[in-house]
Amino acid sequence: MTNKQKYNNVFIESFSISKNALEKDLSYNSIPEWDSIGHMSLIAVLEEVFDIMMEMDDIIDFSSYKKGFEIIGKYGVKF
């Protein structure tokens, strides 16, 4: 499984959404599941899946599906 597939699966499973939802402009609070609690759950799973520990600024800046690629890439994860 590629890192992009892992990343997609975290979103799909965390928010119970379809893969098609990822192609839209998925961002914080754009769906009811991605609220503050959903956000922290998402971050926890991403950290576990990619074996990273994000800095608080990155957790706060993680505002969209697209932005997440950039942030996680800072921790050496290649997409």
N, C-alpha and C positions, 0 to 999 in steps of 0.2 A: 504494500500500500504506500502510495506516495505521500509526502507531507501535505500536499494540497488536499488529497482525499481525506487524510486524518483531520485536517482543519475543517473541511466541509462537514464531516461526520459529527464533529463536536457541536457545530451550530445546529445541524439537523436534529441531533438527539437532545441537545440542551433545550431547544425551543419547540420541539415537535413540529417542525416545518418540513416542507418538501424541498428537494434540491432546486426546483425552479425559483423558490423564494430567495435563494442566494444571488440569483442573477439580477434581481431588482436592487434598488438602492437600500439594502437592509442596514438600518442604523439603530442606535440606542433609542428606545421609546417609539420606534416605528411600528412595532408589534407589541401587543399586551404582555407577551412573555419576556420581552427584553426590558424589564424594569430594573430597579436597583438590586433587587435580590437575584433576578435572573442574570444580571451582569456579573455579580460576584461568583455565582455558580459557574458561569461560562469561563471566567478567568481561572478559577480553580481547576477545572477540567483541562483547559489549554495548558496550564503549567504542568499538570500531571502527564498529559499525553506527550508533550515536547520536552519534559524534564528540564524546565526552566523556572526561574523565580523572577517575576516581573517587578520592576520598581513601581512605586506608588504613582508617579507621574505618568508612566505608561498605562497603568490600569485606568487612570482617569481619562487619558487621551484616547483610549480604545473605544472610539465612538461609532465605528461602523465595520461591517464585514471587510470592506476594502482597506480601511486604515489598519486593520489587524495584521494584514500581510506585512506592512511596513514595520509595525511595532515588533512582531514576533521575529522578523528578519534581523532585527538589532541583536537578538540573542543567538545568532549563528544558525538559525533554521533556514534552510534553502527551499524555495518553492519552484 
